[in-house]
Amino acid sequence: MKQKLMRIAAAGLLLSGCGKKTESSAADDTMHYVKTSVMYDTIEDMYADPDSYVGKNYHFVGTLYPGTDDESGETFYSISTTDSHGDEEIGIELDWDHYDGLESFDLVTVEGRLERTTIKHGDSEMEILILRVTSLEKRES
């Protein structure tokens, strides 16, 4: 699990080097359905080329992965998936307040708009991608 958290944090750090704006200037209301088979590669590309993805709506099916804020101790969640070999995991943090009836590591369907946000990390700030959730539902296995 520690390796997965490091992977998500590393992806956020990569994004911090790309940061130019906080939101896309060309918002797209079309829902972009990301197939499970390409979700890992898509999220990896989102971190590598955020300008091509920010401001658009996405539909994902993946794992509700918990994380803990180092400073506040609060739990936050990401939608995550593994690579085709199951060796590495990657995810995007979720902005949502209604986790009632959901548990960590549930299989979920999530929809929302991908945006950038700045978070405090230690003594500095870093820019990350965040999915502003409009819908989050548990899926039956």
C-alpha positions as CSV (number, residue, x, y, z in Angstrom):
1,M,0.0,0.0,0.0
2,K,2.8,2.4,0.8
3,Q,4.1,1.9,-2.8
4,K,0.7,2.9,-4.2
5,L,0.5,6.0,-2.0
6,M,3.9,7.0,-3.2
7,R,2.8,6.4,-6.9
8,I,-0.2,8.8,-6.4
9,A,2.0,11.3,-4.6
10,A,4.6,11.1,-7.3
11,A,1.9,11.7,-10.0
12,G,0.8,14.8,-8.0
13,L,4.4,16.0,-7.8
14,L,4.8,15.6,-11.6
15,L,1.7,17.7,-12.1
16,S,3.1,20.4,-9.9
17,G,5.9,21.0,-12.5
18,C,3.3,21.4,-15.3
19,G,1.0,23.9,-13.5
20,K,-0.1,26.9,-15.4
21,K,-3.7,27.6,-14.6
22,T,-6.3,26.3,-12.1
23,E,-9.0,25.4,-14.6
24,S,-9.3,24.7,-18.3
25,S,-10.4,27.6,-20.3
26,A,-12.3,25.3,-22.7
27,A,-14.8,23.4,-20.6
28,D,-16.4,20.4,-22.2
29,D,-19.8,19.1,-21.0
30,T,-19.5,15.8,-22.9
31,M,-19.1,12.7,-20.6
32,H,-15.9,10.8,-21.5
33,Y,-16.3,7.2,-20.6
34,V,-12.9,5.6,-19.6
35,K,-12.9,1.9,-20.1
36,T,-11.4,-0.2,-17.3
37,S,-8.9,-1.8,-19.7
38,V,-7.3,1.6,-20.4
39,M,-8.0,3.4,-17.2
40,Y,-4.4,3.1,-15.8
41,D,-2.9,4.5,-19.0
42,T,-5.5,7.2,-19.2
43,I,-4.8,8.4,-15.7
44,E,-1.1,8.3,-16.2
45,D,-1.5,10.4,-19.3
46,M,-3.7,12.8,-17.4
47,Y,-0.8,13.5,-15.1
48,A,1.7,13.7,-18.0
49,D,-0.5,16.1,-20.1
50,P,-3.1,17.7,-17.8
51,D,-4.0,20.4,-20.3
52,S,-5.6,17.8,-22.6
53,Y,-7.9,16.6,-19.8
54,V,-8.7,19.4,-17.3
55,G,-12.2,20.8,-17.6
56,K,-13.7,17.7,-19.1
57,N,-16.2,15.3,-17.5
58,Y,-15.2,11.6,-16.9
59,H,-16.8,8.4,-16.0
60,F,-14.6,5.8,-14.2
61,V,-15.2,2.4,-12.7
62,G,-12.5,1.6,-10.1
63,T,-11.5,1.1,-6.5
64,L,-12.4,3.7,-3.8
65,Y,-8.9,4.1,-2.3
66,P,-8.5,5.8,1.1
67,G,-5.6,8.1,2.0
68,T,-4.7,10.1,5.0
69,D,-3.7,13.8,5.0
70,D,-0.3,13.9,6.8
71,E,-1.0,17.2,8.5
72,S,-4.7,17.0,9.5
73,G,-5.1,13.2,9.7
74,E,-8.3,13.4,7.7
75,T,-9.2,10.7,5.3
76,F,-9.6,11.5,1.6
77,Y,-10.5,9.1,-1.2
78,S,-9.2,8.5,-4.8
79,I,-10.6,6.5,-7.7
80,S,-7.8,4.1,-8.4
81,T,-6.8,1.2,-10.7
82,T,-3.8,-1.1,-11.3
83,D,-1.7,-1.5,-14.4
84,S,-2.2,-4.6,-16.6
85,H,0.2,-6.7,-14.5
86,G,-1.3,-5.6,-11.1
87,D,2.1,-4.3,-10.0
88,E,1.4,-0.6,-9.8
89,E,-1.6,1.5,-8.8
90,I,-2.6,5.0,-9.8
91,G,-5.5,7.2,-8.9
92,I,-7.1,10.6,-8.9
93,E,-8.3,12.3,-5.7
94,L,-12.0,12.8,-5.4
95,D,-13.8,15.9,-4.2
96,W,-17.0,14.6,-2.6
97,D,-18.6,14.7,0.8
98,H,-21.2,11.9,0.6
99,Y,-19.4,8.6,1.3
100,D,-22.3,7.2,3.3
101,G,-22.8,3.5,2.6
102,L,-19.4,3.2,1.0
103,E,-16.3,1.5,2.4
104,S,-12.6,1.7,1.6
105,F,-11.7,-0.5,-1.4
106,D,-15.3,-0.8,-2.7
107,L,-15.7,-1.1,-6.4
108,V,-17.4,2.2,-7.5
109,T,-18.6,4.1,-10.5
110,V,-17.7,7.8,-10.3
111,E,-18.4,10.7,-12.6
112,G,-17.1,14.2,-12.3
113,R,-15.2,17.1,-13.9
114,L,-11.4,17.0,-13.8
115,E,-9.8,20.1,-12.4
116,R,-6.6,21.3,-10.8
117,T,-6.3,22.4,-7.3
118,T,-3.5,23.5,-5.0
119,I,-2.9,21.7,-1.7
120,K,-0.5,22.3,1.1
121,H,2.2,19.7,1.3
122,G,4.6,20.2,4.2
123,D,5.8,23.8,4.1
124,S,5.0,24.3,0.4
125,E,2.1,24.1,-1.9
126,M,1.7,21.7,-4.9
127,E,-0.8,21.5,-7.7
128,I,-2.8,18.2,-8.1
129,L,-5.5,16.9,-10.3
130,I,-8.9,16.4,-8.6
131,L,-12.2,15.0,-9.8
132,R,-15.1,17.2,-8.7
133,V,-17.6,14.4,-8.3
134,T,-21.2,14.7,-9.5
135,S,-22.1,11.0,-9.0
136,L,-20.5,8.2,-6.9
137,E,-22.1,4.8,-6.5
138,K,-21.0,1.4,-5.2
139,R,-21.1,-1.4,-7.8
140,E,-22.0,-4.9,-7.0
141,S,-19.1,-7.3,-7.5
